[in-house]
């Protein structure tokens, strides 16, 4: 069974977390090369190390590879006035917001040790959130043409996105991941066209908004960790 090292980085700047992810990804790729050489020489492989990082960011907007800058509704001065950082990054997807009250998860997994299927990987990220929502009595689901986790339309309430997903892979090693709105201030999403989706029948939401009260984020993290371990079939080191 694969071993995953879990780290809760707490509140950390986006740049610092991105650099740490890149460091872990580079180490994983070096280890893969090393093991390939060791195999050629009949030597035992170096143990594979996977990481699951949880954190929270100060207000920041990120734009993925396929994103349109027009989906950012603030100029440089507006970003500065609102105290929001902005990064163009190498994940898939469009534009999203990260901030306090949101659980951001960054799996640094070598998928060669699990399964080499990007679609299945993204579905597993979604499923971990869907199963966690179910423990709070909330139905999460997928919309075929969009990644992430949504809540279905209910009466006057439109479809609501509660978890955004954007990933990057290099030699089957993953980085970036998911952003789950738990106690997030949703007003910040007014500064973007979330995920580039400008449909009037779609909105964003949070677990706290759906339940009507603040949620224990550590409890949510424990549930997410358990579902990740079940879905990927690993244990925490």
Secondary structure, DSSP 4 states (H G I P E B T S, - for coil): -EEEEEEEEEE--HHHHHHHHHHHHHHHHHHHHHHHHHHHTTPPPPPP-EEEEEEE-SSEEEE-TT--GGGB---HHHHHHHT-EEEE-SSSSSEEEE-TTEEEEEEE-BGGGT---HHHHHHHHHHHHHHHHHTTT--EEEETTEEEEEE--BTTB-EEEEEEEEEEEETTEEEEEEEEESS--GGGGGGB-GGG---TTEEE--HHHHHTS---HHHHHHHHHHHHHHHHTEEE-
